Amino acid sequence: MPKGGGVPVPGETEPVQGCHHSVVFSDDRQWAEHLAAVVRGGLEKGEQVQYFADTTAPERVLRALTDAGIDAAGAVSRGQLSVSVAAQTYLAGSRFDPDAMIGLWFDVAEAARASGYPGLRAIGEMSWGARDVTGADRLLEYELRMHHEVFARLPLKAWCFYDRRLLTDAYVGMLAGAHLTHEGEPYAEPALRVAPLADRPGLALSGSAGYDTRDAVASAAAAVSGSKVQPMELDLAGLRHLDSASLAVLAEAAAVRPGGTRLRMRQAPPAVRRLLRLFPELDSMVEVVDR
């Protein structure tokens, strides 16, 4: 159980699906504009704002805010704004650990509340995920779990910054597609898009799930098995194809979830129903529902 789990949910000033944003850009001007808009909005609302840099020097972040007419130095001095380096914060350990990071958000949100702030907004540069960082392969799992395990429970908003100059189009599409709100440049739709459901615990899968998308399927399965939220369902209305290996991976993830509840598959296409008839042993793990 994450530490600080008793932090109250904020008032309904913004729907949960508006709390987790992907921001895609390809030049310094766009970066600075998005940066200034997010920080200015947080400061004006009295929120605490934290920027987690990866390739950008903290002093450059502060300079860009000052150039945009924001009193960054004043915000830093009063504790409302902080700029830190990811390698010294959530990447300071030996690996990236989604469970530890989710717990950390509860601690950080509690600290902001204890300091008198009504909410916290965070900006993170995501370029580190494409490097040889131990645990970076769990980043999609983490993004998928954040919606229901963190944003639905905490007064927290987050903007994930994706710099096209440092990341492949496929990587940007996979990670940005896991957010329900997008800003900046459009991104290429991944072959298999996995995103959290906006209104209930679970995931929406769209596109094709097979050998070429096995990494995304594995991340979806890890999100299913790792989430503490009950019950969990998959919306398959947008799924064109799901092979037997992918179905088995998802079903096995459901089998290890606590509580023994079956994984609900909603709007399953005919091919999935045929696979379930061919493999009746999966019936104890998966439940198909039509509504």
ABEGO torsion letter per residue (X at the ends): XBBGAABBBBBBABBAAAABBBBBBABAAAAAAAAAAAAAAAAAAGBBBBBBBAABBAAAAAAAAAAAGBBAAAAAAAGABBBBBAAABAAABABBBAAAAAAAAAAAAAAAAAAGBABBBBBBBAAAAABBBBGAAAAAAAAAAAAAAAAAABBBBBBBBBBAAABBAAAAAAAAAABABBBEBBBBBBABBBBBBAABBEBBBBEBBBAAAAAAAAAAAAAAAABABOBBBBBAAABABBBAAAAAAAAAAAAABBGGBBBBBBGBBAAAAAAAAABAAAAAABBBBAX
